[in-house]
Amino acid sequence: MTWLGATSSSSPWILRNSLLTTSTTSSSSSSSSKFSKYRSCPRPLRLSSRAQSDVGSDFNFVLHDALDSSGTLTSLAREAREGFCSQIRHLSDIERETSITINRCVDLGKTALYIAAEDDSLVSHSSVPLPVDAFISRFGDLSMDYCSHHNSSFRSSPEKLLESLENYLYVNKGFRRTIARYHSESRALYLHSVLTHRSGSPAMLSLIYSEILKMLRLWGFLDFDVEIFFPHDLHSLPRGYHKQKSKESDNVHIMTSQALLVEILRNLKDAFWPFQHDQPGNLFLRAARAANFIDRSNINEDSGFQLASAKAAQHRLDRGVWTSVHFGDMRRALSACERLILLEADPKELRDYSILLYHCGFYEQSLEYLKLYQDKKGRPLRRRPSDSLTVLEEDAAEKLMIRLNLILMEDGWSRPSYIRNFLGNNSEPW
């Protein structure tokens, strides 16, 4: 039994289960997705329980219904979420640990574009969906362009071929790595923008690299095993290498299907987290500080900018403003959290989602997800002086649980009225 089993609720804010149920009918192929026929998926040996069920049908998410109630149409966002779920439902236990260069059951390019399509609809309010198939076809265009101009590389050694391909991507086509620290620089985190502007995160560049490798293999031009070296520093580019000549130390740099999707979504979560400050840090603790769940006198790293950032984020939420340059975007932070929960990346995603719901005024739902986190986490961690960060996190989570229970004990706060939403002023009852 996995931790998909959130309890149902009759609250009008709860996302209807049917809207996240994956459709079992496949869409007809089009010319723009001309190579999708090559991505057939054999019947897996064993699917995990999370893959056997309809992904998302057991979760009661808040975002889309809250936006609908505020007058923002979310039909396109819901369609994109369904597309995302239709892909990740094929993630068997084996597939989750499969390298992105040989993954077959999940179309990672399309999955990344569904992520982009949902967020695009949330912020643009466009009546036209992001053209996912049109951007998928760009992988084929890039691959065919490489073949037409560098066909001599196919007669070279594996090392020379990979060197030629990287020269094509990073020099001829100008793909480059960038770091998106704030949501004003977020185009590096969305696949369609990276394909257009050719500036992206390591995860996006690795994805593009792997999709071209798959095309070359399908066309018979790649007859050796290749892996992509995913960089963990701040400057290197993803590089391919001949797997037969790899070293054991290279294994930690192999990007799997699950790890890639988690990396993409956590990059978005980091960029759009509403409680930002200059120094990298724990997202949950930033939100906890804003809610006064942490004794600041015991935190050495607090700065005036951090405190001002937390107060400014909370003030904007109280006034119904959910996004601002350098101070995150609540909509896309919630969206990233919900999709990470669907991937079952880490139980802490439940906790992080809970504290965002708390700041939005969804106290009942916040408590529901915090309890799910506590259940999944199991027995309390033994607190050791050397594990001070975990101690801080657990203390903050316990204080959040206490405050939520106190709030829901107050008359009138256990079942919010239908018109309440996190765009308005959802102050606490004292």
N, C-alpha and C positions, 0 to 999 in steps of 0.2 A: 504493500500500500504506500503510494507516494504521498507527498504533501500537497496534492492538488485539491484535496477535499475541503474547500472553504464552505462554511455553513451558509445556507441561503437566508435571504432576508426579504421582507415585504416592503422595505423602504423604497420610495419612488426614485431615490438616487441610484439604486443598484442597476447596473447594466444588464439588460435582458440577455439571458444565456443564449437564446437562439441567434443573436446577432454575432456571436463569436463562434458558433458551431461551424465547423469546416464543411464546406460543400463537398459532396461526394461525386458530383458530376464534373468531368474535366472540360475545360473550355476548348473550342475548336482552334486548330493551329492556324497561324497567319503567316504571311510572307515575311513580316518583320521579325518573327521568331523562327527563322528558317532552320536553325540548327537544334531546336528543342527536341527533335525526334531522336537525336543521338544520346539524350540524357535519360534513357530508360533505366528503371530501377528494378533489379531483381527482387524477388520475395526475400525479405530478410530472414535469417535463421531464427531470430527471436526479437520481438519488439518489447520494449519496456512497457509497463502499464501506462506511462504518460504518453507514449506514442500510439497505443491501441485505442485510447479514448479520444473523443473530439477535443482538440486542444482548446483550452479556454472556457469550455462549457461549465466547468466546476468553479470558476472564479467569478466573483461579483465585483467587477471594476467600476470605477466612479466617473472617470474623465468624460467619456462621450455623452452620458446622460446629463451630466452637469452642464456641459456646453450647450446641449440641446435646450435645456431649461432656461438658459440665459439668452436664447435667440440665435445661437450659432449653429448652423446646420452641420451635421457630422456624417452625412451619408457617405461621402467619399472617404473620410477617415475610417469609417467602419468597414467599407469595402477593402481598403488597404490592409486593415488589421486582419480581416478574413483571409486575404491573400498571404499574409505573413504566417498565419496559423496553418493554412493549407500546405505550406512548405515544411514547417518545423514538425508537423505531425509525422513526417517520414524519418525523423531522427531516431533511429534505433540506438541501442547502447553502443553497438559497433560503429555506426555511422558518426556518432558524436566524437569518437576518438580517431576518425579517419582524416588523413591529411587533406588539405584543401586542393592539392594537386591531383588527387585521384577520387575525390568525392563524386558519387553518381546519383544518390537518391534525393538529394536536396539541391535545388538550383540556387546556389549562394548569391549569384548576381541578381537574380530576380528577388530573392529574399531581402537583400540590401536595398533594392529599389522600392519594395513595399514599405520598408521602414521610412525611406525618404518621402514616399507618396503620402503616407499618413501625416507626417509632420508638416509637409507642404500644405496639405489641406487644412490643418489646424491653424496655421498662421496666415495663409494667403486668402482664405475664404473664397477661393476660386470655385466656379461652377464646372471647371474642366479638370479632370484628373491628370496627374502626372503620367505622361505616355511611357509606361514601363516597357512595353514591347519595343518601342522605338529606341530606347536606350540599350536594351538587351542586344539589339542588332548591331550596336557599335562595337561589341566584342568581335563579331564576325568581320566587320569592316576593318578593324585594326589588324586582325589576323591575316586577312587576305592582302592587305596593303604590305604587311611584312613579307609575306610569301612572294609577292610580285617584285619586290625590290631587293630581297636578300635570299633568293633561292639557292645561291651558291653555298650558304651556310649549312644547308642540309647535308652536304657532302663532307663537312668538316667534323672534327672531334666534338664530343658533347660539350666540352669546355668552351670551344670556339663558338659553337652554336648559341650557347647561353650568353656568352659575351656579346655576340652580335645582336641578340634579342634585347639585352639590357641597353646596349647603345642605341637601338631603335627607340625604346621606350623613354629613356632618360635624357637622350641627346637629341635625336631627330624629332621625336614627338614632344619633348619638353616636359614630360611628367616629372614633378619635383615634390619633395616632402615639405610639409609645413606643420606647424603646431597651432591648433585652435584652442586658445585659452578662454575666450569668451564667445558668447553666442553671436556677436557681431562678425566673428571670423569663422562661422560654422560651416561655410560651404566646403571646407576641407573634410568634413565629416559625413557628407552625403554623396553617394555614388554618382548620381546624375550630375552634380556640380563638379565633381572631380573629373568626370569624363568630358565635361565642357571646358572647364578652366585649367585642367591638368595640374592642379595643385591639391595634394591630399595627405591624409594621415598615413602612417605605415600600414594600417589595416586595409585602407582603401587601395593603396598601391599594391599590396600583396594580393588582394582579391583580383584586381585587373590583370596582374602578372599570371595568376593561376588560371584565369579564364582563357587567356591566350594560349597557355600551355595545353589546356584541354582541347582547344580547337586544333592545334597543331598535331596532337596525338590522334584525334579523331580522323584527321585527314591523312594520316599515315606518315607524317613528316618527323615524328618524334618516336624513336624506337628504343629509348633508354629511360630508366627510372630517374626522375628529377624531384628534388624537394626545394622549397623556398626557405631561405634563411631569414626569419623574421627578426628585425633588429630591436633590441631592448634599450639602446642608448637614445640620445636625443638628435642624432644627426645622420646615421647610416640609412641607406636605402635597402629595401628587400632585394635579395640576390638569390639566383638559382644555383644549384650545385648538383653534380652527378652523385646520386645516392650511393652507388657502389663504392665511391671513393670518400664517403663521409666519415667523420670521426664521431665517437660516442658523445663528445661534448656538443655536437651539432643538434642532438635530439631535443634539447630544451628550447631550441629556436624553431622547431617544426610547429606550424599553425594548423590546428585541427578545425573541423567544421564548427563544433560547439565553441571553441576558443575564439574563432574569428567573429562569430555573431555576438558573443559576449563582449569582446573588445570594441566592436562597433557601437553597441548600445551603452557600454560604460563610458566611452568617449563622449557620447551625447549627454548622458546623465551628468558627467563632470562639467561639461560646457554650459548646461542650462540649469544647474542646481541654483535655486533662488538665493542661497546664502553664500556669496562669493567673497573672497579676499585674495590678496596678492600671493600668499604663500600656499603651496599645496598642502592639503590636510584631509582629515576624515570628514566626509560629507555629513554623516549622521551627527557627529559632534558639533558641526557648524549649526545645523538646524536645532540641536538641543540647546546650544548657547543662546540662540535667539528666543527660545522658549523658557529660558532661565532654569533649565534642568541641571546645570553644572555650576558648581561653586567656582566662580572665576578667580577667587583669591588663591586657588590651588593650581592654577594653570599658568605656567611660566611664559608660554608662547603667545598669550593674548596681546593684541596691540590695539591702539585706538582705531586703526582702520578696520580691523576685524569687528570690533564692537559696533562701529558706525554702520558697517555693511549689514550686520545682522538686524540692527534696529531699522535701517532703511528698507530692507526686504520685508520685514513684518509690517511696517507702516504702509508700504505699497499694497500688500495683500489686504490690510484693513480698509484701504480706500478703494479696493476693487481693481487695482492695477497689477497685472500678473507678469509683466515683462519690462525690462529696462536694460539698456546697454551696460555691460559689466556687472549686472546683478541678476542674470539668469532669466529663465522663462518657465513658469510653473507648469504650463500646458505640456511642453516638451519634456520636462523633467518627469512629470507623472507618466507620460506616454512611454518613456524609456524604462521606468520602473515596472510598469505593467508588462512590457514585453520581456524584460529580464525575469520576471516571475514566471511567465509562460515557459521560458527556457529552463527553469529550475537551475539557474546558475549558482545561487548561493542563498541559504535561508535568510541572510542579512538583507536581501532585497525586499523581503516582506517587512522587515523593521524599518527600512528607509522609506518605503512606500507609506507605512503607517504614520511616520512623523510628518510627511508632506500632507497627508490627509488631515492630520491634527491642525497644522497651520492653516489649512483651507476651511476649517470648521466642520469637517465631516467626522465628528467624534465617535459615533457608533461604528462606522466603517474602519476608522483608525484603530479602535479597540479590537475589532474582529481580526485585522491583519497582524496586530501586535501579538494576539493570542496564538495565531498560526505560527508566528516566528518562535514564540516560547515553546510551543509543542514540537516544532521541528528541531529546535536547538537541543531539546532534551534536558538532561540534568544540568544544573548550573555549573559553569566552569569554576574550577578551583582558583581562587584569586591569589596570585603571587605578586610580590613587589616588582618583579622583573616584567610583569605583564600589565603595566600601568594603563596602557591604552584600552585593553579589554576591560579592566576594572572601571574605567571612565564610561565606556560604552554600556556596560551592564547596569551601572548606577543610573545612567540617563534613561535607559529603557525601563527600569523599575519605576523611576519617578514619572515617566510618561504613563505607565500603566496605572499608577495611583491617581494621577490627575484625571485621566480619562474616566476612571470609575467614579471619582467624585463628581465630575461634570454630569455623567449620565444618571447620577442619583438625584440631581436637581430636577424639579418639575419642569416639564416643557422642553427638556434638552435630549430626551431619549429618542424622540421621533420628530425630526425637523420637518417643518412645513414644506410643501412642494416647491414654493417659490424661492426657498433659501438656496444659495449656491455660493461657491467660494469666490465669486466675483464681487460679492457684497461684503458688508461688514459683519463678520462672524465672531465677534468678541466673546470671551468666556462669560459665564453667568455671575461673575463677581468682580 
